[in-house]
Amino acid sequence: MMANIKLQAAEVVAASLALKEPLLSGNRLFWLEQRPAERGRTTLMLQCNGQAPQELTPAPFNLRTRIHEFGGGCFAVAADQVAFINGGDGAIWLIELAANSPPKQLTPARTEPSGGFAGGLIDAKRQRWIGVLEEAEQDHLVAVPLAGGPAQPLRAAADFCGYAVLSPSGQQLAWLEWNLPWMPWERTELWWSALGEAGELLEPRCLAGGDREPQSLFQPLWASNTVLLVASDLNGYWNVQSFSVDAKTGKTKAPICLGPRQAECGMPQWVYGMRTLAVGAENLLALFCDQGQWQLCRRPLDASQGFGWQTIPLPFNDLAVLSASGDRLACLASSAQQKEGLLQLQIASGKWSHSAGPATEQAIAPQSIWFEGGDGEQSQAWFYPAMVSDGGPAPLLVRSHSGPTAMARPGFSLANAFWNSRGWGVVDVNYGGSTGFGRQYRQRLDGNWGVLDSADCAAAAKALIASGAADPARIAIEGGSAGGFTTLAALVREPVFKAGVCRYAVADVEALQNQTHRFESGYIERLIGPWRWPGAAALTKPVLFFQGLQDRVVPPQQTEAMVNALRQQGQTVEVVFLEAEGHGFRSELIKGQILEHTERFFERMLPAS
């Protein structure tokens, strides 16, 4: 317990270095570091054989993609070659590790503010980069020579594509495609093609998915030249399916589900670079989400159909972005009391190391609570009790995650500890529609966005009030992006909430539908259904907005219009516009200021009795 010790905002943001996309290649471990102290600049790091890490892309390089506005998939590795996308110019660059030479630019700089390259791999046999180019409102599979030159078209998807993987021989390519109005976690297609002498696609064919067998497919991966793996939610959960593929024709036998479980080996593909599957020397490895907590599992590559998954015991329950090479694996790992770091594990011995150091007592483990949601179904949340209390019910901050198809994860959060150390409880709600609990749980939100999510957030608060843990006079809610919309809807619909805070919030669904970017252009209508947003007139609770002026996902005009309407009605509203920030805030200074400003806002609006 941290009795009478307040965690400062500066301590929170100082620990907010973000690690992304770890990748093992032989004895080398690569990863991205996003550094708040450098205004969110992202750089590529390399560690060889446990030696001191080295930075491969010093400033002004900033690894970032803008594909589908959410990005991801910034770099690829093969042997001594590393290709990456630089956010400053949108170009692909190449590092030759053996030559120890500076990065070389392969493609011309791009002037478009969005789209561009992402999600690539290195085809070492043909000395080219293969990946996605979003251009002219369409995704294209393209190849770029590692000697430099323009992108060469391989295939134009109807709408979207990505997650391409080469077979070990380099003679087959598999990838995913999906078409509007569907999102990739709703309906996708698994595609395959043999490669010709010049590396061209030979008669591509769809192996699974589409309208005939609707399913969401996640992360194709070759286990051998004849076995293609992919996570599919055809049985209600993202489980691993194995396809036996004829290397010349692409013909397959009926896929086999490997060790079916009521757990998720997949997640919504908002960004490129997500990985829950990996192939080691003798093991198939997978991350599974079971009841909201992540596990690392393995099974022998040569196991029969009936062989189940073996959980590898670890003191972490939040795992992501899995990679393997031989007998080693790496991923991102954290727990409630362990900061996120790079987990490296020797598969045979079980020996592991974690880069974040020892656990901390600055955060507490949350309690998993289940309660009756707004539709009568059971919903889950993570409850973080106040660290300091006078013995009575504590003020409660309800957190509504973004997405809305995402999930509240139980990993390390100093932001939650910030509030806990100030005598606040925090409840992070996996409302109906969240990922991690199967397709049926995820589909509960269809036609009910703004209704079910806000009702579930209210139900979580009411359950904690009934248990005596929360003070009914001091219940606040906060969220960003889609979670900001949930926050606004909850302030309108649910009397239990007394104030709210929104970050880059969806505030005008009609405007979002008309102005949103291509990736989500078919999503909003299915989420909303016939329900109509009542507008600012129904919002009478105090609300604080934070909005980046560079936001292209939710334009700042939405926040401006909502704030102006509330002020005209004499409502209590505050707003902070951030000149250099976009959709999601990167600056260390800004993150600290937001916490401090929010605390002052709650002190004024929800004073202790």
Secondary structure, 3 states (H helix, E strand, C coil): CCCCCCCCHHHHHHCCCEEEEEEEECCEEEEEEEEHHHCCEEEEEEEECCCCCEECCCCCCCECCEHHHCCECCEEEECCEEEEEECCCCCEEEEECCCCCCCEECCCCCCCCCEEEEEEEEECCCCEEEEEEEECCEEEEEEEECCCCCCEEEEECCCEEEEEEECCCCCEEEEEEECCCCCCCCCCEEEEEEECCCCCEEEEEEEEECCCCCCCEEEEEECCCCEEEEEECCCCCCEEEEEEECCCCCCECCCEECCCCCCECCCCCCCECCCCEEECCCEEEEEEEECCEEEEEEEECCCCCCCCCEECCCCCCEEEEEEEECCEEEEEEEECCEEEEEEEEECCCCCEEECCCCCCCCCCCCEEEEEECCCCCEEEEEEECCCCCCCCCEEEEEEECCCCCCCCCCCCCHHHHHHHCCCCEEEEEECCCCCCCCHHHHHCCCCCCCCHHHHHHHHHHHHHHHCCCEEEEEEEEEEECHHHHHHHHHHHHCCCCCEEEEECCCCCHHHHHHHCCHHHCCHHHHHHCCCCCCCHHHCCCCEEEEEECCCCCCCHHHHHHHHHHHHHCCCCEEEEEECCCCCCCCCHHHHHHHHHHHHHHHHHHCCCC
